[in-house]
C-alpha cells in the first residue's frame, strides 16, 4: 500500500502534506505579526511577509501579501547566514537588518527580523519576517522620497545586528531604531510583533522536525524543492529554447538622457537566465532597484506569466538566474539611493514580461501603467494639526494574449489598497471632486489595455505643499502585436481653468492655495493585437 | 398549532425538517431542488412530509427557511436590468473597487463584472460634506435628465448612491421621492438605508447588489408565500438572514442582500443551538459539502458576527455570521501536478457531473471517490436513501488519473487524497482559532453537511480536539437551524465623535436614529412584544484606524460610554497584548441589535429503544484494512456506545469513528465521539 518510508523512496503524499504544513506555518506567522503589530500599515493593510528556510538558507515557504517582499526575506536570511557562522549562533537568537547593501534589504523601511531555529542543539532552519515600518528616519517623513541623493539620507541603516540574544530581547537595539524614527513607539511595538511571529515559526518548525525526525524532514523538504523545480521546468519546457531581448524605458532624465532597462533572456537547460547588461547607469535619485527588489520582481513576473500557483520556494527560485552589472539602475552600488524603487519596479516588470512574452507568445502581455505617488502636507485648520496625505493611485495592467488588461489596479510586485474618498475627506482638508476610470487610456487592440484613473482633489485648507512622483508620463506602456500604447500619465494643476498647468512628474514642495485643484491621470495599460481581429 | 417546518434550499437538494413542539425533531426529508422554481421543490418536500406524518396544515405554527435565491442570482449574474444614480464624478466607483488585483498573480482572474453597466449609470450634480452639510443642493436639471434617462433605459430596479449619505440621507430621500413620482413601479434601493456607513465603494457596491436582487427576491417570495397560503398553512413564511436571525418576507423583499449567506448562517445557528442544549458552549462548526467547507468558532454559545464579507469578489456589508470558507469539499478533484505532487482541488466536480462513484458522468476522481475506496461510503447505505456508490469505478479512476503517475494503487491514492485534503481543512480551522489567538483543543468539533461527519474524527485528532458532536441530522442541519433562529434585526450607523462627554450628544443622536429604525422594523416584523435590544459601539484609538466593537450597556450616557471605553482598553489588551491608556479614544460607528427570541418547548429528541445490532465491513484506517462495526444511526438508542473503528450511517450522512475513539449517543440524540488515547 503506502510505499516503504526509506530515504530512497519518499512518499509523494507526505511531501505534499509537509509542503502544506510549511505554508500554513508562514501564514500563522503572518497572522501573529498582523495581530500584534502597532502600526496600521502592518496591521490593517498587511504590508508584511513571513518565511521559513532550511539550515542552508534555502527558502521553503513564504506567505506574502506583497510580492516585492519575496526578495528581502531571501536577502536578509542570506546575509545572516553569511555573516554569522553556525557555530556562533545560539538557541533563541534573532537578528535585525534592513540595509540594501549590507543586510539583504530592499529599501530601508522594510525591516527584516531573522531567527535561527534549533532542535536538540542543532540548527534546523530559519524563520524570517519582513514588515514595512512607516518611518525609519532620514530626510523625509515616511523614509521614502525620490528626491534623496544617497542612501544615507533615507534613514537608519542596519546590517544584520543581534536583536535577541539567547531569548533576551536587546532593548538597546530597539532603542536605537526607535530614536531614529519619527514614530518611535510604533517601532518597538512592530519589532516585538516580528519577534513574536518568528517565535511561532521556531516552535512550529521544531515541532514538525520532532514529528518526522530532523533528517527525515530535510529529505522531504529537499523532495518538495525538487518537485517545485520539476513543475516550473515543465513550464519552461513549453518555451522555445533561445535568447530573447527586450528594451523598456523609464521616463528620461531632465536633460533628456534616455533610461533603458535592457533584458536578454536565455531559455536553456530548464532554466531562465535574465541578463540586464546594457541597462543605463544608476540614477542620481532614489528610483534605483537594489538587487533583492530586482530578484523579487523577476520571480513575480515569471510566476504571473507561467504558473500563478507555483510555490514560492527555493525550488522555483533556483531555476532563475539573474545577471545585473554593478552600477546600473538594476544593481546600484553604494551609496545610491533606492527608497522609491516601487515605481521603477513597475517598468522593470514590463521589461521582464516583454522578454518572456517573446519566448512564450501565448502568455504575451503588453506594457502596464504603474501607480503614481502624491503627497499633500500642511496645516489642517479644522484641527490645527499638521497633516501628511501620502497616496498611491493605481495605473492598470496591459492586455494579455487572451484577456483585456485589468482596469485601475496596482501592477505586478506592488499591491496596496486605496483610501476611500469618504475616509480621505474625514482625515484631510481635501475634497475629491472626481474619481473615475480614465476613458481611452487603455491602448486599443484585439484585447484592450486596462484603463487608468482620473482623480481630482480640491484643497480646502488655506495652503498646502504638494510632492509628486510619476512614471510613464513620457514613455508610455508599449502595445504588443499591433496593440496600441497606453496613454501616459499626467499631473495637472487647475484643469479646465485659465491657470491650467501641467506639473512635472517628479516635484517637491509645490505650494497650493485654497481652491486649487490637482488632477491626477494615471497611465493606462497597452493593448494586444490589432483591433478588430 | 404545535408543529414547525424548517427548509433549506441547496444547489442539489432541498432539505425539510419537521419538528413537533412537544417532542422535537420528528422527521427529515431531502427532495431534489428545482432551480427554475425553488418554491415548487419546497412545497413538494413539505407537503409530502406533512402528509406522511398526518399533520394538518392548520397545525403549522412556524415556516422558516434558508434560501439560496439571492446567492445564485449574484453568482449567475443577476437578470435584473438595474440603473445607478450617483454623485457627479463618481459613476465608476462600483467598478474601480479598491485598486487590488482580484488575484495576486493570476491575470485570468477578472474583477467581478459590475452589477450595473456603464450606460445605466447616471450622475447628478449635488454634494454633501463629511458632516452631511450641503455643499451643493440637488441640481434640478441634472436630476430631471437622469430620471428621463432611467425611464428610457427600461431599468427594472434602481440604486441611489450619493457621497456622504451616511451622514445625512436627505439628498437620497429627495432623489427617491422624485424617482417614485415618475417611475412608481420600479423598486429603489438607497445606500443610506441599505448600509448607512462610510466607505463609498463598499456601500455603493452593497446597494447595487441589493437593488438588482429586489425584483428577483420579491418574485420568489410572492410565489412561495402564495403557495404556502393556498395550501392552507396559516403561518407566515420567515427567511433566515446572513446574521443568523429571521426576517419577514416584507423585510427580505426590501433587503435581499441580507440573505446572501442565509444557508451557512442557519447551519451555524443550528449547531450552536444543539450543542448548547447538550451543555456544550465552545464549538467549532465544520460544514463540509460538495464544493466547499465552512468553519466557524462559537465561544460561550455566542455566534460571532462580522460586518464585511466577500461574495464572488464583491464586498458585502451588513451583519453576517463570521464563517470562513475554503474551496475543499467532497467533490474536490484529485490530480497530479507537473512536479509529481498530489493536489486536491481547487477544481470541483460539484453536483454535476459529480464524483465518479455517483455514476452521473463524472470521470475525474474526487474526495468522495476516495471515501468509497477506503470503505467509508458503501452501496449498502445508499446516499440520501437512493444513490448507490460504485466503488470499482471510483477505484479505477483514482488509479488511472493519479495512481499511475505516482506509482501507487487505488487504496494508497485514496488515503493520500484524504491526507492532502486534511491539511487544507486543518488550515481552515486554524484560521478561525490559532490565527486569532484561540487554542482549538479546548473546543468541541461539530460536523455537518453531507461530508462533514465522514472527515471529522480524523480532523479532530490532527488538531488535538478530543470531542466531536455529530448532530442527529447532520445533513439537514441548516433546515433545523432555521427553526432555532430568532427574529433579528441589525442596525448600524457611522458616528464620528470623541468617546468622551464632548462627543456624547452626537452618540446619543446616532443611537436615536437606530432606535427609530428598529421601531419601524419591529412594526414590519410584528414583534412589538418581548423585543431584546443590545447596543454595541465601535471604538478606535485616535491615531489608528483599526476599530473594535464593545457592548454599550444600558442607555447611551456618560456612564455607559465610560464603561465601553474601559472595555475597549481591556479587549484591546487581550487581543493585541498591549494598550495605549494615554491615547484618546474615538467612536467609529454605533450598532444596535433587536431580537424577538424563539421559545422552544421541547428539550430532547425522540429516540428508539432496544439494542442496535451492527453489521461488519472492512475499512482502511491507520494504514491497514480493519474490520469495523457498521451501525444505522436511526436505530441507536440512548446509552448506546461503541469503540472505533466503526461506521455510523444514516440517510443524510456517514460518520467514521477511528480506532482509539469511543462513540455514544447522548440524551439529545447527538452522536458523541471521544478520544481515548
HADDOCK unambig.tbl for C-alpha pairs under 7 A between the chains (distance, minus, plus):
assign (segid A and resid 1 and name CA) (segid B and resid 409 and name CA) 6.79 0.50 0.50
assign (segid A and resid 1 and name CA) (segid B and resid 411 and name CA) 6.84 0.50 0.50
assign (segid A and resid 1 and name CA) (segid B and resid 412 and name CA) 5.31 0.50 0.50
assign (segid A and resid 2 and name CA) (segid B and resid 412 and name CA) 5.50 0.50 0.50
assign (segid A and resid 12 and name CA) (segid B and resid 341 and name CA) 5.98 0.50 0.50
assign (segid A and resid 13 and name CA) (segid B and resid 341 and name CA) 6.94 0.50 0.50
assign (segid A and resid 13 and name CA) (segid B and resid 342 and name CA) 6.22 0.50 0.50
assign (segid A and resid 13 and name CA) (segid B and resid 416 and name CA) 5.64 0.50 0.50
assign (segid A and resid 16 and name CA) (segid B and resid 341 and name CA) 6.04 0.50 0.50
assign (segid A and resid 16 and name CA) (segid B and resid 342 and name CA) 6.58 0.50 0.50
assign (segid A and resid 16 and name CA) (segid B and resid 420 and name CA) 6.94 0.50 0.50
assign (segid A and resid 17 and name CA) (segid B and resid 420 and name CA) 5.67 0.50 0.50
assign (segid A and resid 17 and name CA) (segid B and resid 423 and name CA) 6.30 0.50 0.50
assign (segid A and resid 20 and name CA) (segid B and resid 423 and name CA) 6.41 0.50 0.50
assign (segid A and resid 21 and name CA) (segid B and resid 423 and name CA) 6.91 0.50 0.50
assign (segid A and resid 24 and name CA) (segid B and resid 427 and name CA) 6.38 0.50 0.50
assign (segid A and resid 28 and name CA) (segid B and resid 435 and name CA) 5.69 0.50 0.50
assign (segid A and resid 31 and name CA) (segid B and resid 435 and name CA) 5.59 0.50 0.50
assign (segid A and resid 32 and name CA) (segid B and resid 435 and name CA) 6.64 0.50 0.50
assign (segid A and resid 35 and name CA) (segid B and resid 576 and name CA) 6.09 0.50 0.50
assign (segid A and resid 36 and name CA) (segid B and resid 576 and name CA) 4.91 0.50 0.50
assign (segid A and resid 36 and name CA) (segid B and resid 577 and name CA) 6.94 0.50 0.50
assign (segid A and resid 40 and name CA) (segid B and resid 544 and name CA) 6.08 0.50 0.50
assign (segid A and resid 40 and name CA) (segid B and resid 545 and name CA) 6.70 0.50 0.50
assign (segid A and resid 44 and name CA) (segid B and resid 546 and name CA) 6.84 0.50 0.50
assign (segid A and resid 227 and name CA) (segid B and resid 339 and name CA) 4.19 0.50 0.50
assign (segid A and resid 227 and name CA) (segid B and resid 340 and name CA) 6.18 0.50 0.50
assign (segid A and resid 227 and name CA) (segid B and resid 341 and name CA) 6.86 0.50 0.50
assign (segid A and resid 228 and name CA) (segid B and resid 339 and name CA) 5.56 0.50 0.50
assign (segid A and resid 229 and name CA) (segid B and resid 339 and name CA) 6.98 0.50 0.50
assign (segid A and resid 230 and name CA) (segid B and resid 338 and name CA) 6.59 0.50 0.50
assign (segid A and resid 230 and name CA) (segid B and resid 339 and name CA) 4.65 0.50 0.50
assign (segid A and resid 231 and name CA) (segid B and resid 337 and name CA) 6.94 0.50 0.50
assign (segid A and resid 231 and name CA) (segid B and resid 338 and name CA) 4.43 0.50 0.50
assign (segid A and resid 231 and name CA) (segid B and resid 339 and name CA) 3.93 0.50 0.50
assign (segid A and resid 234 and name CA) (segid B and resid 338 and name CA) 6.35 0.50 0.50
assign (segid A and resid 303 and name CA) (segid B and resid 105 and name CA) 6.89 0.50 0.50
assign (segid A and resid 304 and name CA) (segid B and resid 105 and name CA) 4.66 0.50 0.50
assign (segid A and resid 304 and name CA) (segid B and resid 106 and name CA) 5.85 0.50 0.50
assign (segid A and resid 308 and name CA) (segid B and resid 105 and name CA) 5.21 0.50 0.50
assign (segid A and resid 308 and name CA) (segid B and resid 106 and name CA) 5.23 0.50 0.50
assign (segid A and resid 394 and name CA) (segid B and resid 99 and name CA) 6.07 0.50 0.50
assign (segid A and resid 408 and name CA) (segid B and resid 96 and name CA) 6.16 0.50 0.50
assign (segid A and resid 408 and name CA) (segid B and resid 99 and name CA) 5.77 0.50 0.50
assign (segid A and resid 409 and name CA) (segid B and resid 99 and name CA) 4.30 0.50 0.50
assign (segid A and resid 409 and name CA) (segid B and resid 100 and name CA) 5.47 0.50 0.50
assign (segid A and resid 409 and name CA) (segid B and resid 101 and name CA) 5.70 0.50 0.50
assign (segid A and resid 410 and name CA) (segid B and resid 99 and name CA) 5.92 0.50 0.50
assign (segid A and resid 410 and name CA) (segid B and resid 100 and name CA) 6.08 0.50 0.50
assign (segid A and resid 410 and name CA) (segid B and resid 101 and name CA) 6.73 0.50 0.50
assign (segid A and resid 415 and name CA) (segid B and resid 100 and name CA) 6.01 0.50 0.50
assign (segid A and resid 416 and name CA) (segid B and resid 100 and name CA) 6.54 0.50 0.50
assign (segid A and resid 417 and name CA) (segid B and resid 98 and name CA) 5.40 0.50 0.50
assign (segid A and resid 417 and name CA) (segid B and resid 99 and name CA) 5.47 0.50 0.50
assign (segid A and resid 417 and name CA) (segid B and resid 100 and name CA) 5.62 0.50 0.50
assign (segid A and resid 418 and name CA) (segid B and resid 98 and name CA) 5.37 0.50 0.50
assign (segid A and resid 418 and name CA) (segid B and resid 99 and name CA) 6.00 0.50 0.50
assign (segid A and resid 420 and name CA) (segid B and resid 199 and name CA) 5.57 0.50 0.50
assign (segid A and resid 420 and name CA) (segid B and resid 200 and name CA) 6.56 0.50 0.50
assign (segid A and resid 421 and name CA) (segid B and resid 200 and name CA) 7.00 0.50 0.50
assign (segid A and resid 422 and name CA) (segid B and resid 164 and name CA) 6.63 0.50 0.50
assign (segid A and resid 422 and name CA) (segid B and resid 198 and name CA) 6.18 0.50 0.50
assign (segid A and resid 422 and name CA) (segid B and resid 199 and name CA) 5.53 0.50 0.50
assign (segid A and resid 422 and name CA) (segid B and resid 200 and name CA) 6.37 0.50 0.50
assign (segid A and resid 423 and name CA) (segid B and resid 199 and name CA) 6.39 0.50 0.50
assign (segid A and resid 425 and name CA) (segid B and resid 130 and name CA) 6.71 0.50 0.50
assign (segid A and resid 426 and name CA) (segid B and resid 130 and name CA) 6.23 0.50 0.50
assign (segid A and resid 433 and name CA) (segid B and resid 89 and name CA) 6.39 0.50 0.50
assign (segid A and resid 434 and name CA) (segid B and resid 89 and name CA) 4.23 0.50 0.50
assign (segid A and resid 434 and name CA) (segid B and resid 90 and name CA) 6.12 0.50 0.50
assign (segid A and resid 435 and name CA) (segid B and resid 89 and name CA) 5.90 0.50 0.50
assign (segid A and resid 435 and name CA) (segid B and resid 90 and name CA) 5.55 0.50 0.50
assign (segid A and resid 436 and name CA) (segid B and resid 89 and name CA) 6.55 0.50 0.50
assign (segid A and resid 436 and name CA) (segid B and resid 90 and name CA) 6.05 0.50 0.50
assign (segid A and resid 436 and name CA) (segid B and resid 91 and name CA) 6.97 0.50 0.50
assign (segid A and resid 436 and name CA) (segid B and resid 92 and name CA) 5.16 0.50 0.50
assign (segid A and resid 436 and name CA) (segid B and resid 93 and name CA) 6.77 0.50 0.50
assign (segid A and resid 437 and name CA) (segid B and resid 92 and name CA) 6.29 0.50 0.50
